[in-house]
Amino acid sequence: MRVMKWSMIALAVSAGTSQFAMASSQEESKGFIEDQSLTAKTRLEYMNRDQRNGGGNIALPGGGFKNGYREDTGISELLIYKSGFTQGTIGVGVDAFAGGTARLDGGEGRQGNNLFASDDDGKPEHTQSKAGAAVKFRLSDTVLKYGTQQTESPVFATDDSRLLPEFATGTLITSKEIKGLELTAGHFTAMSGQQNMGHDSINGAHTKGLTSADIAGATYQFTDNFVAGVAASDVDDYFKKQYVNLNYTLPINDSQALNFDFNGYKSKSQGQELAGDVDNRIWSLAAAYSLGAHKFTLAHQRSSGDTGYVYGVDGGGTIFLANSIQYSDFNFADERSWQARYDLNMKTYGVPGLSFMTRYVKGDNISTDTGEGKEHEWDIETKYVLQSGPAKDLSFRVRQAFYRASSNVTGDVNDFRIIVEYPLSIL
């Protein structure tokens, strides 16, 4: 599931912002060096998953599992360099990254949280690293980038929920020539996973990995309050997907607003059907009421078709749905799920940077070979970001999920995480 979803309204706002200026982005370029940036992001993550029943880490020869408790601690450093564009009609630039991780705690008997890959002896690696780069070209307000990069398309999104993010290799074109409109198109041939550092190491249940993926999308900001987007993908020998998003905000006054967010996918397997015979339609509708420091959200999500919604080989973040939360995505075949959520921003009460969230999601009507399945999850989360001083932007985040499901769905899990992150701007 996706820890932080990039909403279509956020994408559309970024698409429209530069369009209010008379000059194009390339005309305003200051130069390759003048517009460059270098950031270093340090992340410390502790994670444990207690498989309450029906699951474990190491299978025993006679059946069952040796251990159902997974616990890891690690630290990562990710350097990201972004050059500016050279001046002229067509600007040229380079983006590059280098990242490494170190295991601080967690052994063979407790692995399984996807923080580290395993060595030839089945033990988690002590250190891992990855690096990559992409060349970019800009004409007016259209950018072509070729190489290794992170992606945010709802049909092809790299995940960043562990120590280092996924990175995709390919070509992406992003155009913002028309005010309020963002167009994207891309072709990708490899995906580096979060756990496995290799150039083409995304697999999980998809042992062959990414073959190739073609994507396209459009987002348009019709008014200040209404945004719509569509996208489609063709992942060779896996599946084809279509996606739609509608996002509308109704301001009530300076401290109150209503937001409605609809997301929907249609998926169908193709070719060798490496992800199985996929046939799914899934949608979610969320309504959020903001009142000063408080936000109350209700959401409904519904899946139909012969299978559940499948993703992963096209990026671990490719699930822009309301009920994709900390542990479960509530995306099984025929599943119906409901969510109630509460957010609190403590800035109003004199503690800027401190926030709190809790939510409960319940799903039922899951189609299984042994009858209807059910699941539910309760999440609690708090985060604090330092607002000033030498450690400005240092954040502390605590996440707890309690997941329970009927035996014909999966096992019960308690998922606990502590994430400390420090982004530092060097250039």
N, C-alpha and C positions, 0 to 999 in steps of 0.2 A: 504494500500500500504506500501511498505517497504521504510523507510526513508534512510537507508544506505544498499545497496545491496552488499553482499559478492560475488564478481565475481569469476568465476571458476578459473581464472588465479591466483588469490590470494590464493585460496585453494591449487592449484597445487604447487605453489612455496613453501608453508608451508610443503606440502607433500614431496617435493624433497630435502629441505634444509638439514635435518638431515641425508640424505642418502649418502652425500659426505664424511661423517666421517667413519673411519674404524670400530669403535666400535658402538654397538647399544646404543640406548638411555638408556636402563636399565643398561647396563654395566657402563655407565658414571654417574649413580645415586650417589648423595652425601649423601642421607638419607632423612627420613621423615621430620625432623626439618630443616636440612641444606638447603633444596631446597624450603622451604615453602614461601608463600607470603600472605600478607593481604593488601587489598586496600579498600579505602572508596571513593565512588563516590557521590557527592552532585549535585543534579539537581534542578534548579528552572525553571518552565515552565509557561508562560502565553500564553493562546490560546483563540482566538475568531473566531467564524464562523458566518457570517451574511448571513442567508438564504434569498436571495434577493426576491424570489417568490416561491410559491409552496411547502414550507417546514416550519417546526417550531418545537418547543419543546413540547408544551402541547396542546393536542387536545381539542377543545371546544365541548360541548354536541350537539350544532346545526350544527357542521361542521366547518372546518377551524382550525386555530391555534391561541393560545393566544400570542405567542411570537416566532419570527423567528431568534432571536439573541442569540447566545450561547457564554458565556464568563466564563472562569475559570482561577484561578491562584493557583499553588500548589508547594510544595517543597518536595523532597524525599532524602533519604539517603540509600545507598545500600552498605553493607559490604560484601566483597567476600574473603573467605579464601581458599587457595589452598596449600595443603601440598605437600611435595616432595614424592618420592616413597622410601620405605625401600629398602635396598641393598639386593642382592641375585638374584637368577634366576628369581623369580617372585616378583616384587615390589608391595607393597600395600600402598594406600594413601587415603585421604579424601578431598573432596571439599564441602564447605558449604557457605551459604549466609543467610543474614537477611536484610530485607528492610522495610522501613516505609515511609508513606506519610502524609502530613498535608495540609489541604485546607486553603489557605490564603484569597481567595476571590471567589465569585460565589455562587449563591443561587439556589433555586428550579426553579425559572422562567428563569434562564439562563444556566441550565445544559444541557448536551448532547454532550460534547466533549470527553467523555470516559476517563477523568482524574480521576473521582471518581465514585464509585458505589452509589446506592441510598439505604437509610434505609427503614424501614417498612412504614414510612410516605411519602415516595417518595422524600425525601430531600437528597442532596448529603452528604456523610459521611464527618465528620470533620477530622478523622484520619483513616488510614488503615495500615496493616502490613502483611508481609508474610515471611516465612523462610523455608529452606530446606537443604538437604545434599545429597551427593552421595559418595559411596565408589568406588574406582578405583583400577584396577590391571593392571600391565604392564609386558609383557613377550617380551624381545627383543625390537622391535619397534611396538608392537601391544598393544593397551590399551582397556580394557573393563571397562566401567563405568555404574554403576547401581544406580538409584536414581533420584533426581530432578536436572535438568540441562537445560542450553540453548542449542539450536541446530541451525545449519547453513546449513542444506541440502536444495537444491533447491526444494525438494518435501516435506520438513518438517522443516520449519524455524520459530523460535520464534521471535516475533516482539519486538522492543524497541523504539517506537516512542512517548510514553507518560512518566509518571513519573517513573514507574517501569516496567521492561520487563516481557514478558511471560516466564514461565518455564514449561518444559515438564517432566513427570515422566516416567521412563522406563529404558531400557538397550541400550547402544550404543557401538559398537565395531569399532575402527578405527585402520587400519593397514597400516604401511609404510615400510614394509619389503623390497620392491623392489624399487630401485632408481627411483625417479620421479613418482611413482605410489602410489596413496592413495585409499584404499578400505574402505567402510563404510557399516555397517548393523545395524539395530536397531529395537526394538519393544517397543512401547509406549502405555500407557493405560490412561493417564490423562494429562490435560493441564490447567495451571493456567493463567487466562487472565491478561491483563494490568489493567483493570478497576476493576475486581472482584478478590479478594485476595485468594479465596478458592483453595484448592489443585486441584480440578477438576471443573473449573469455566469458561472455554471457551465455549461460546455459540453464542451470537449475533443472527443471523438468524437461527442458528442450536441449537434449544432449548434443545436437548438431550445431547449436548456436545460430546466430543471425546469418542468413544467406544474403539477402539484399532487401532493402525497404525503400519504396518510393512514397513520398508524402506531399500533400498540398493542403493549403488552408487559407481562409480569408476571415478577417474580423473587421466589422464596421461599427463605428460609433454614430448612431443615427441622431441622438441628442445627447445633452450632458448627462442624462439619466438612463439612457437605453443603449445597450450594446448587444450585438448578435454576432455569432461566429459559426463557421462550418469548417470541417476538415475531413480528409480521407487518407487512407494508407493502403498500400499493397505490399505485404510482407511475403516474399516469394516462398512458396511451399509451406506456408503456415496459414495465413488468413488475410482477408480484406476487411477493412473497417470504414464506417462512416460515422461522423460525430456532428452534433449540433448543440449550440449553447445560446440561451436567451437570458439576459441579465438586466433587470429593471429596478431602479431605486426611486422611491417616492418620498421626497423630503416632506416632513410635517412642520417642523420649525427648526430653530438653531440647534436644538438638543435631541430631536427625535426624527427617526426615518424608518421606512420599511424597505426591505430589499427582497426581491424574488429572483431565484437563480435556478434555471432548468438546464440539465445536462442529459444527453442521450447518445447511446452507441448502438450500432448494428454491426454484427460480426458474422462472417461466414468463412469456413475453411476452404482451402484451395490446394491444388498441386498434390504433393506428397502427404499433405495433412499431418505435418510433423507435430502439431499440437493436438492432434485428434480431430474428430469430426465435429468442428465447432459450428454451432447454429444458435445465436443469441441476440436478443434485443433487451437492452437495459436502460432505464432512465431514472433520474432523481429530480425532485423539486424541493427546494429549501426556501423557507420564508423566515427572515430575520428582522426583529424589531429592536432598534437601538434607542436607548433612553439614557442620555448622558454617559456615565461610566459603565452602564449595563447593556448587555445584548442578549436577547432571548431568541433561540432558533428552533423551529420545528421542521422536520424533513421527512419525506417519504421516498422510498426507492423500490423499484419493481423490476424483476428479471423475468423474461419469458423466452421460449424457444426450447430446443432439445437439450441444450447444455447451458452451463453458466458462462459468465464473461471470462475470457482468457487474455492474459497479458504477461509481459515479462521479457520475452525475447525481443520485443519492441521497446524495451525500457521499463524499469521497475516503477516509474512514475506515471505510466500510461493508464491512469484510471481517475479521470476528473469527475468523480461522483461524490455526492454529499455524504454517503454512509461508508466510504472508504476511510477507516479511522486507524487507530494505533495498531491493533492486531488484526482484526478481520476487515474484509471488504464488503461483506454481505452481498456477494455476487454469485451465489449458487444458482443452479437451475430452478426456475419458477419461484425464487425467493421473493418475499415481500418484507420490507423492513421499515421501521419508524424510528425517528431520532428526536430526542429533546436535549437541548444544549443551553448552557449558560456561560457567558464570558463577563469578566469584570476587569476593568482598567483602573488601577489604583492611583493613577495620576490625579484624578479628581479629588482624591482623599489625601493628597499631599505626599504620595510616594511614587513619583514618576519612574517608569521603567519596570514596575512590578505589575504582573498580570496573573489572572487565575482563570481556569476553564474546567468545566466538568460536563460530561455528556453521557447519555444512556441510549443505546440502540438495541432494538429487539427485532429479530427476524424469524419468520415461520414460513410454512408452505413449501419447504425445500423438498424437491423431488429426489428420492433415493431408491435403491433397489429394495429396501425394507420398510418403505412407508415414509410418511412426512417427517422431515427433520426440522429442528429449531436451534436457534443460537441467540445469545445476548451478550452485550459487553458494556461495562461501565468504566469510563476513563476519568482520571483526575490529573490535572497538569498545572504547574506554576512555573513562571519564568521571571527572572530579574536581569535587567540590563543596566550597567553602570552608565550614568548620564554625563559624567564629567570627570576630570582628573587624568592622571597619567595612564590609567587603565580604562579609559572611556571606551564603551561598546563591549567590554567584557560581559559575557552573559552566562547565567546559571539556569539550567532547565531540569526539572524533575517531572517524569512521566510514569504513571501507574495505570495499568489496565487489568481488569478482572474479566476474563472471558470464560463463558460456560456454554456448552452445546450438548445436544442429545447424542447418544453413543453412535448413532448411524451417520453423524456428520463428521465429528472430529473430537479430540480430547480437550479437556479443560486446561486453561493456561492462566497463570499470573505473570504479567510482563512488567518489569520495572527497569527504568533507565534514568541515568544521570548524565547530562551532557553539559560540559563547560566549553565555551568557545570564545576565542579572542581574535578578531580580525584587525590586522595592522596595516595601515596604508604607508608604504615605504616611499613611493614616488607619486 
